């Protein structure tokens, strides 16, 4: 996914529900956006600050769409009239139409996309040729081809075979070194944190053997594939491997968090404890079920964030509170403090533990 500065977006907030975030899907028209916003406007109480903020944000959004029509593609708009803040971002991934009124930009869908569709470098290597791809947003972008033309082993005996094998080994060594050099060059120009290697067993083995330590630690998957299959078939197998890796990473983080929690070490579960420690900057990593429906509140008077279940602020006792999405708030705080957040594809054990858990720094 095109890099969006979630840390910057996370740093922008208001004590009031002054932000209007709207995600616009590819199929939506100007009329659809206007109709959806008007439906929200009708349920806001007359004479309130919420209605005033919404009305001003509504005007800004519709003026923008009038001047710059929503054509093909997906978009997100963040508008806060009170802070004179407005940003519209074209998205590479499909989104569902969504409107959020809150005290800050609603970045949760963007954070989920960033987690699910982070950039991978895929090395598809056979003896004849290596194709290096950047895989992002479920799309494959070919970066480079490297010719190998390494002949197969021969079965002829004697000195001729030994000379042939030595020459072949030398050619193979030069071939895999060229692949490594290309990977090294790509690290200077593109952002990726994981490498997947597919292709012939021999090439995979030789390549992994010569990869420098800093690149080797990025390798998260290896799979022998018949590179003579159609490009679609090879791509399907690659994406299947990436999907499996995402699920494995989620399970691994949950098991690590669960182990810490059960040992009474630096692990917590449930929205109350995760929010408590996140607000204090003590969270290293969070794992949350993607479809979790959790409740939270923000106080207008003291700006305290708390979990749902009450109509008053637990900090100052004020009844001037409004509902927020605590997962969005936790996401913002984690981004600001340099932590990691993983959105899981429905782990049942995690659901039983409150749909969210975290590993603490101290």
N, C-alpha and C positions, 0 to 999 in steps of 0.2 A: 504494500500500500504506500502511496505517496506520503512522505513523512509530514505529519501535522504536529505542531508543537503543543502537545497536550499539557506539558508543564506550564507553559505560558497561559493557556486557557484556564488551567486549574488555579492560577494565581489571581484571577479576576472574580470578585464577588461583591455582593451588596447585602446590607442588613435586611432589605425588603425583597419581596418577590418582584423584582424589577427586570429580570431577564426573561426574554422570550426566545426559546430555541425551537426551530422548526426544521425537520428533516423532510425533504421533498423527493419522492420517488420519480423514476423515469417516466412513469405513465401519467403523472399529475400535470394538470394545466393551471393557468393563472386562476381560472374560475374555481377549480377544485381547492386551491390554496385559500382563496377568498372565502369560500363557503365554509371550510373547516375552521378558519379563524373567527368567522362570525358566530358559529355555533358555540365556541368557547367564550366569546365576548358576552353572549346572552346570559350565561350563568354566573357572571361576576356581579357582585353587589354594587348597585349604583352609589356614587359618592365616596367610594373607597379608593385608597392609593393603588390597590391592585388593578382596578379598572382604569385608572389614569395611566399607569405604566403600560398596561396592555394596549390601550388605545393608541398611545404615542408610538409604541413599537410596531403595532399593526400598520400605521400610516407609513412608517419608514420601510417596512418590508414590501408593502404593495407598491409604493413609489419605485423601489428598486426593481421589482419584477416588471413593472410597467416600462421602465427605461431599458432594462436588460432582461428580456423574456427568458423564462425557464424553457430551454430547448431540450435537446436530447441529453440524457445523463441524469445523475443524482446530485443533490445539493444539500448542504446544511447551512442554515443562517442563524447567527447569534446576534441578538439585538438587545441593547440596554440603553434606552433613552436617558435614564437618570444619570448614567456614567458617560454618556455620549460615546458609546461603544457599538460598533457594527462590523460584522465580518461575514462574508459569504464564501463558502468553500465548495468547489466541485469535487465530487467523490468518485473514486474508481470502482467502488463496489455498490451493488444494489442495496437500497435501504427501503424500509417501510415508512409510509407517511406517519409522522409523529410530531406532536406539539407539546412542549413542556414550558410551564411557567414556574420559575424558580428564582433563587437568589444568586445563581451563578450559571455559566454555560453548562448545558446538559451534554457531557462528553462521553457518557457511558457507552453508547453504540460505537463511537470512534475507538475507545479503548478496547472494546471487544474485537473489532476488526483488526486492530494492531496486534492483538494477541493471537488471533486465529490465522491471520494471513501475513505473518512476518516474512521477510525476505529469506529465501533459501538459495544457496548456490548448488546447482545440480550438475554433477560431472557424469556424462554418459560416455563411457570409455570402452572401446573394443581395440583389438590389435591393429585394425585398419585405420580407425579414425576416432577422435574424441570430440564430442560436442559439449560445450560448457554453456549452461543456461542460468539465467536469473529467473527464479520462479516467485511471482508476487501476485497477490490478489487472484489466485487460481488461474493466472495467465502465465504462459511461458514466453520469455523473451530470450532469444538466442544471442549469446554474447560473442562466441568465437568457435571456429573449427580448427582442429589440429590434426594434421595428417600423420598416420603412423606407418601403414603399409608394412607391418612386421610379419614376416612369413611364419607359417606354422613350423613346428619341430619336424625334422626328417628322421626316417628310420634307417637310413643307410649307415653302415658301420665304418670303423676305421678312422684314419686321420682326417679324411674329407668331412666326415660328420662332426668331428671335434672343432675343425676350423669354422664350419658353418655355424655351430652352436655358439662359439666365441663371438663371431661376427653378429649373430642374432642378439646375443646378450648385450653387446655394445650398443646396437641400434635401439634395443628396448630401453636400456638405461638412459640414452639420450632422449628418447620419446617421452618417458615419464617425467624426466627433469624439465622438459619443455612445458609439460602440463602444469607442473608445480610453479614454474616461472609465470605462466599465464594467470594462475590463481592468485599469486602474490601481486601481480599487476592490478588485478581486479579489486583486491582489498583496498587499494589506494583510491579507487574511484566510486565504488558502490558500497552500500551499507547492508551487510548480512551477518547473521550470528550463527548460522548452521549450514553444514555441508552434507549433502547426500551423494553417494557414489554408486552408480549402477553400471552394468555392462558385463564384460567377460571376467571370469574368476581370476585369471592370471593377471589381467591389467589392474583389477581392483587390488589384488594382493601386493603387487609391485608398487602401486601408487601409494597405498597406505604405509608401506615400509619406508618410503623416502620423504613423506610429508614432514615438514618441520613441526616441532611440538606445538607451536601456537596455532597452526592450522589443523593438526591432528585432533586437538581437543574440541574443534568445532564439528567434527564428523559425528553425526548422530544416526546415520543409517547407511547400510551397504546391502546391495541385493544383486545377484547374478540375473542378468536379463539378456535375451536374444536380441541384439541390436539390429538384426536383419528384419525384424517385424516391422509393420507399418508404423509411421510416426505417431498416429493416434493411439495405437496399442501400447507403444512404449510410454507415451505421455500419461495414459490412463494408469499404468502400473506405477509410474513415478508419483502421481497425485495420491494414489492409494497408499503408497509408502509414507508420504508426508502426512496424510490423515492419521495413519497408525502412529506416527511419531508424536503428533499433537496429543493424541489420547494417552500415549505412554507417559508423556511429560506431565500431564494432569494427574494421572494416577500416582506417579512417583512423588510429586509434591504433596499430594494428599496423604500418602503413606508416611512421608517424612514428618509432616505436621501432626498427624495422628500419633505417631510414635513419641514425639516431644510432649504432646498433651498427656498421654497416658502415663508417661514417666514423671509427670509433674515438673517437666523442664520448661523451656521457653516456647510453649505452644498454647493457644487458646482457641475456643470454638464459640460459635453463637454471635449474633449481631451486637449484643450489649458489650461483651468483652473486646471484640475486635474493634468496635468504634472507640471504646475507651482508650485502648492502647495506641490506636492510629492517631487520635487527636494529640497524643503526647509524643509523637514521632518515634515510637518504639518498635514499630512494625517493619520487619525485613521483607516478608512476602505474605501475600494473601491468596487464598484459593476460594472461589465462590461458584456455586452452580449458576450457569448462565441464565436460567429461567427463574431464579429465586425471586420471590415477592416478599420483600421485607419492608417494614414501616419505620419512619423516623420523623422527627420534628426539629424545627429551628425556631428559636425565640427571637422576636423582633427587638425586644428590649436589651437583652444581654448577648444575643447572637449564639447562644449555646446550642450545640447539636446534641440530640438525645434520641434514644429509640422510642418507638411508638408505644401505645397502650395508656396514654394519659392526655388530658387536655390542657395541662399546665406545664410550665417549664420546671424541671426538677432542680435547676440551679437557683433561679430567683423567684419562682412561684408565680410569674406572670402568666396570664391567660392569653396574651397576644402571641400566639404561636401559629405556625403553618406547617403543613405536611411536606416532607421532602423524601427523596429516594436515598436512603442511607448508603446504598451501594455506589451511587454516583458520587456522594460526598467522600466516601472512603477512597474511591478511585482517585479523586482530586488530591486528597491528602497524601496518598501513597506516591503519586507522581511528584508532588512537591518535595517530599522527603527522600526521594531516590530509591524507593522500594519497588517491588515487583508485584503485579497482580495477574493471576491466571484465572480465566473463565472456563470452568469445566463443563463438559457435555453431559451433565446430570449424573453425578456419582451418588449412588443410593446411600452409602454410609455417610457421606457429607451431608446429604439431605436430613438424615436422622440426627445429625449433630447441629442442625440449625442452618444448613445451607452455606455457611461461611466459616472459615477458620484462618488462623494466621500463625506464622513463626515470628517470634520477637527477637529484637537485637540484644536486649538485656532485660 
